[in-house]
């Protein structure tokens, strides 16, 4: 476990912090996003599939899959 020391004005001390663990390690960096509640379980499900597929087939496979999904959604309109 790591420690961080700080000194701000009259405040100083040492705190312990846990290193950040990426929720989707195969897909790289993450970004904070607000999602409507009615979509949360679906988006979490899709992200779980993307993470698994990215780990087994690679990032390019997932990008091609996303392109096909987006194309299908555009064809609905």
C-alpha beads as a LAMMPS data file, in Angstrom:
LAMMPS data file: protein, C-alpha beads

77 atoms
76 bonds

1 atom types
1 bond types

-500.0 500.0 xlo xhi
-500.0 500.0 ylo yhi
-500.0 500.0 zlo zhi

Masses

1 110.0

Atoms # bond

1 1 1 0.000 0.000 0.000
2 1 1 1.330 3.445 -0.900
3 1 1 1.431 6.594 1.171
4 1 1 1.113 10.205 0.195
5 1 1 2.477 13.007 2.326
6 1 1 1.071 16.501 2.071
7 1 1 1.530 19.927 3.573
8 1 1 -1.137 22.538 2.792
9 1 1 -1.078 25.649 4.940
10 1 1 -1.437 24.472 8.520
11 1 1 -2.626 21.001 7.424
12 1 1 -0.146 18.224 6.980
13 1 1 -0.157 14.490 7.292
14 1 1 0.181 11.131 5.632
15 1 1 -2.607 9.153 3.988
16 1 1 -2.721 5.655 2.641
17 1 1 -4.360 5.011 -0.681
18 1 1 -5.085 1.967 -2.783
19 1 1 -3.900 1.996 -6.374
20 1 1 -6.652 2.437 -8.948
21 1 1 -7.690 -0.798 -10.656
22 1 1 -9.052 -0.475 -14.171
23 1 1 -12.476 -2.107 -14.456
24 1 1 -11.838 -2.978 -18.124
25 1 1 -8.127 -3.818 -18.340
26 1 1 -8.283 -5.198 -21.889
27 1 1 -9.878 -2.037 -23.286
28 1 1 -7.498 0.583 -21.909
29 1 1 -8.339 3.906 -20.290
30 1 1 -11.823 4.629 -18.996
31 1 1 -13.864 7.800 -18.948
32 1 1 -16.515 8.950 -16.502
33 1 1 -19.969 9.184 -18.083
34 1 1 -23.524 9.726 -16.855
35 1 1 -25.964 7.117 -18.200
36 1 1 -29.771 7.164 -17.885
37 1 1 -30.906 4.641 -15.262
38 1 1 -33.023 2.683 -17.743
39 1 1 -29.863 1.945 -19.780
40 1 1 -27.404 1.066 -16.989
41 1 1 -27.889 -2.712 -16.848
42 1 1 -27.804 -2.977 -20.649
43 1 1 -24.643 -0.858 -20.948
44 1 1 -22.934 -2.846 -18.160
45 1 1 -23.862 -6.079 -19.944
46 1 1 -22.510 -4.827 -23.288
47 1 1 -19.289 -3.562 -21.669
48 1 1 -18.784 -6.949 -20.018
49 1 1 -19.082 -8.632 -23.412
50 1 1 -16.728 -6.079 -25.004
51 1 1 -14.134 -6.635 -22.267
52 1 1 -14.297 -10.427 -22.638
53 1 1 -14.143 -10.261 -26.451
54 1 1 -11.299 -7.748 -26.372
55 1 1 -9.343 -10.109 -24.127
56 1 1 -9.932 -13.142 -26.350
57 1 1 -10.023 -11.603 -29.848
58 1 1 -8.288 -8.236 -29.512
59 1 1 -9.254 -4.592 -29.706
60 1 1 -9.677 -4.540 -33.501
61 1 1 -12.345 -7.259 -33.254
62 1 1 -14.339 -5.183 -30.760
63 1 1 -13.999 -2.061 -32.917
64 1 1 -15.367 -3.975 -35.943
65 1 1 -18.212 -5.294 -33.778
66 1 1 -19.056 -1.781 -32.607
67 1 1 -19.080 -0.567 -36.225
68 1 1 -21.551 -3.319 -37.179
69 1 1 -23.810 -2.520 -34.214
70 1 1 -23.795 1.202 -35.063
71 1 1 -24.519 0.428 -38.731
72 1 1 -27.469 -1.745 -37.700
73 1 1 -28.835 0.973 -35.434
74 1 1 -28.504 3.561 -38.220
75 1 1 -30.462 1.262 -40.546
76 1 1 -33.395 1.247 -38.097
77 1 1 -33.970 4.983 -38.453

Bonds

1 1 1 2
2 1 2 3
3 1 3 4
4 1 4 5
5 1 5 6
6 1 6 7
7 1 7 8
8 1 8 9
9 1 9 10
10 1 10 11
11 1 11 12
12 1 12 13
13 1 13 14
14 1 14 15
15 1 15 16
16 1 16 17
17 1 17 18
18 1 18 19
19 1 19 20
20 1 20 21
21 1 21 22
22 1 22 23
23 1 23 24
24 1 24 25
25 1 25 26
26 1 26 27
27 1 27 28
28 1 28 29
29 1 29 30
30 1 30 31
31 1 31 32
32 1 32 33
33 1 33 34
34 1 34 35
35 1 35 36
36 1 36 37
37 1 37 38
38 1 38 39
39 1 39 40
40 1 40 41
41 1 41 42
42 1 42 43
43 1 43 44
44 1 44 45
45 1 45 46
46 1 46 47
47 1 47 48
48 1 48 49
49 1 49 50
50 1 50 51
51 1 51 52
52 1 52 53
53 1 53 54
54 1 54 55
55 1 55 56
56 1 56 57
57 1 57 58
58 1 58 59
59 1 59 60
60 1 60 61
61 1 61 62
62 1 62 63
63 1 63 64
64 1 64 65
65 1 65 66
66 1 66 67
67 1 67 68
68 1 68 69
69 1 69 70
70 1 70 71
71 1 71 72
72 1 72 73
73 1 73 74
74 1 74 75
75 1 75 76
76 1 76 77
